[in-house]
Amino acid sequence: MKFLVYFFLMILSNFCYSQTIINTENMMTDLDENLNYNLSLQGDFNFGNIDLIEFNTAHQFSKSIDRSLIRFLINYEYIEEGGETLSSDLSAQIRYNYSFKKNSLFAFIQAQNIKSLRMDHRYISGIGYRHNLFTQLKDYWDLSAGLFYENELYDKNLSTETQVNNLRYSFSSFSKYTISEKMFLNLSVYYQINSSNLDDYRLFVQPRLYYKLEKFDLFIDLTNRYHSTPYIDIYKKDTSLEIGIEFSVN
């Protein structure tokens, strides 16, 4: 079993951490046929002039058998400032991949709530295909296309309750580029379009730059999320920039 632990050292900027797209690519590691567990942790606690409690954790359980890979991912985020809970968000996803050569078919189901977006729940299920365009040593470039159904509920306890049901097309790109012996870049891009309204789309772009040291890696992670037509009165765009370290224990 392999353990992967992220400890985030510093948050440089943060506007609405949680959003509707979950990037499962960052939790990927070299998997074998054993049961694998990956863990990501982040915490920030301030008391005095500013009372702030912030905690984020992500977990992945995975099992690979021949050509099949099953993964269960769960993420939780909690933010409290001045005794007021700003975020208490939980998301979970079960994902199945069936590989042939360097390509794969996948299916998934996902559930989450996002307090900062006033989203009481989001349930989605979908299928798709991932195709490898380029592989050289540890570098690669994959494209994927799929279809998923989403059910979203906003402002459940208000008179302005909003229920949303959509069928979306999903297109994604995943790549890794080696810059030097100690530096490489991971890039994930998601583009999701409402099948009944092409003006309604979500875009997620996340480059993560790594610098490898002897016992751990440093990284900078820039996340950009955009929703062209929010269903309630919230911002269309949010961005976060993070600096952290990553190391593994076997």
Secondary structure, 3 states (H helix, E strand, C coil): CCEEEEEEEEEEEECCCCCCCCCCHHHCCCCCCCEEEEEEEEEEEECCCCCEEEEEEEEEEEEEECCEEEEEEEEEEEEEECCEEEEEEEEEEEEEEEEECCEEEEEEEEEEEEHHHCEEEEEEEEEEEEEEEEEECCEEEEEEEEEEEEEEEECCCCCCCEEEEEEEEEEEEEEEEECCCCEEEEEEEEEEEECCEEEEEEEEEEEEEEEECCCCEEEEEEEEEEECCCCCCCCCEEEEEEEEEEEEEC
